[in-house]
Amino acid sequence: MTDPHPRDGRPGQAPLLARLNRRGFRLVMLLDGLAVLGLMVGSMLWRFGTPPWSVYTLSQYATSFAVSTLIFLSAFYFGGLYEREPRLGGAAGLLPRAARLSLAAGSFVALLNLALSGLARQRGSLIGRALPFPIGNLVIVIVLAALAVALNRAIVQTLRTRREGHPRVVLAGRPEDIALARQHVAVNGSDLQVVAEVDEPHSVVDVVERTGATDVLLLTGAWLDDWYPRTIGRLDAAGVTVLLRVGGRETLFGLHRLREVAGLPFVLLMPQTMASSQRHFKRLFDLFLVIVTAPVWLLILAGVAVHQLVVVGAPLIYQQTRVGVGGSTFEMVKFRTMRTDAEAAGGAQLSSHGDPRVIPACRWVRATRADELPQILHIVTGRMSVVGPRPERPELTAGFEQEIAGYTRRHEVPPGLTGLAQIHGRYHTDAEYKLGYDLQYLVNWSPVLDLEIIARTIWVVLARRV
């Protein structure tokens, strides 16, 4: 399929901006940065007049403003405010989300200032604040920054509509569903242009290619079985947004982020389970966890290594090809707990409870999952994550991908040392059920969820429940 509506190079878009977009830069980032910086300077001018404002120099204030602005922009980025939003239905809950992120950023600035100032005073090198930015001004910035973020997106949306025109929409569904949508569009659809109608599920890709549509409104939920995952994946690869009309059946899934299009409720279909900002945040969180817990896991790793060397001997480490992020393969390491001829008879085999191939003296190592500890090195290099879908062998993955729709979605992030499927499942749990746990984890990811899974993994290990 050709790309009628590319994500990063739409008609009329400047080549430079297109290149920056491909690298993750958004014009609205610059607007947000200028807004936050302007609010900091403006609040000082409003409260204290023109400089000098106090005993601090202008360079100290400039440093304070720059650091604070960077913190606000980081909060906005990792909070997902720079992910590309669908043009239809508006940004769901934008202002409340911006307010929460602004509050988080302002709180971090205050805590950082407190910590740095206290540390400097202990060393006798500072009298006053490390970041000379009054708390009263910070409160003003927290409140107004959220409003500025919402205003900037309204400005960008207006400019985008002027440049590209209104969204070009394909209505897809049964004839009666299309007729109902047409009635609503006639009354409330002034912000969109219907370019085609599709009343059978298998021709939508060709229609989108022919008409240059930017959005598809899926009006018949039953078609989702035909579209997922291939059709939706192809539309997403072409930069086409797909929204599903929410009916009575769909409400049973407990949907929260609904979008209103022409008076009808829709939910955004997301082929990518995690946004790029979330993946970057998850990577930083992994490194933080590994560094903070290093004294503990290094000690345990050394103890298990000595035990394995005594009872197993060489080779101490076992390498096995596994499937990682993006479907690429890597050599995963672990302590060897099975006989060296464990797969001599039949190739790749799934391990099972009470597997006779396991060396008896190593059963507790597998039961406590201590054999996986060398994989922390993969976390450091970025091959793996602390929490995520467990990596499978290529031979097994190939079969799962043929049998289970959407199995490849679990490869969108690095595989994990532990995961939601591991704390809920067992050795005999079917791969499709494990996939449900994996995808549930990905779409609901947060640092808090990672900490919860880690805590529950420790409980599972202590209870020897595998």
Summary of the structure (lengths in Angstrom):
residues: 466
radius of gyration: 26.7
end to end distance: 45.5
largest distance: 82.5
contacts: 1350
relative contact order: 0.08
helix: 56%
strand: 11%
